Amino acid sequence: MTTTAAYLAVEHTHFVPEHLALDVATTAALSQGNRAALRLPGPWAMVLHEPVPLTAVQADDEDLDALLDGQVPGSSHAVPGAVLAAHPDHSLDTTLGLVLMTSVHPEHGEALFPS
């Protein structure tokens, strides 16, 4: 299934604006405005965005709020995108997705997550 989804998504690569990266990478509830902004070009899409530290992706809602109050700490791993499914109206299907993960090494003192 993973291979099929990735194959189908290649034709529909979609770049998500920086301010929506956290919404795409985490399971945090989407605001109505962000949900409307996250329209996918096909039934499966390869979605790419600014890297989001794995610590933020793995956090539950309370932990994520605490991370965002400070600054999300750097991590050696980040999520730069995913293969996501869409409903027939091109809205994001939040029940299905395959996360892409990469190893990163930010320069000392450089924030990994955009503020």
N, C-alpha and C positions, 0 to 999 in steps of 0.2 A: 504494500500500500504506500509506503514511504517513497519508493522509487517512482511509482506511478504519479503520485502527487507532485513530486519534484519535476518530473518530465512535463506534466501538464502546465506547471507554473512558469517554466522557462519562457514561454511565449508571452507571458503577461508580467514582466518585471515592473515593479512599482516603487518609486522612491517616496518615502514618507517624510514630511517636513520635520525638522529637528524638534519642534515643540510637541509633536505627537509620538516621539520615539518611546517614551516611557509608557504611554498608554498601549502601544502595540506590543511591547516586550513583557509587560507584567499582566497579572490577572486582576489588577485594580479595576473597579467599576468605571465604565466610560461615561463621561458627561454627555448630555444630549447633543451638544455642539460638536464634541469630538467624535461621537458616533456618526454624525452626519458627514463630518469631514473625511472619515476613513472609508472611502468608497474604493472598491477594488475593480480593476479592469476586466477581470474574467472570473470564472468559477473557482480557479486556483490561481494564486499570484505569488511570485517571489517578491517579498517585501523587504526592502533595504532601508536602513535608517542609521542615525548616529549610534555608535556602540553604547549599550546600556550595561553597566557592571552586573555580573551575575548575582552579587549580593542583593541588588535591587529587584532582580527578576525573581529570586527565591523568597523574598520577604512577603509575609502576609500583610494585610491592609494596615494593621497597627504598626508593625515594624517599618513598613514603607513610609508611613507618615513621620515616624521618628527619624528615619534616614534623610528625608527631604527637609526636615526642620534644620538639620545640620547640613553637611554636604555628604553625598553618597561617597563612601570610601572607595579608593581605587581597588582594583582586583586584578588578578592575573588572567581572568577570563571575562569575556563580555559577549553580549548578544548583539550582532550587527544587523539582524534581520530574521526572517522566518518564511516558511511556505504556509500561506493562510488560505482558508476557504471563504467563499462569499455566498450569500443567499442569491436567489435569482434576480433580486433588485440591485445587486452589487454591493449591498451593505455587508459589513464584516460579520462572519459567522464565528462567534466567540467560543464555540464548543469544539472547534477543530483547528489544529495548527501544528506545525513542526518547526521547532526553534533551531536557528543556526547559531553555533557558538564558535568563538575564536579565542586564541591566547593573545593577550596584549601586554605590552611593557611600556607604560607611559613614562615620560621623563620625570625625574624626581621633582615633586612639587606641582606637577601639571595635573589638573583635574581631568579625570577620565570621563566623567559625566558632565554634559553642558549644564550650566545653571540658567 
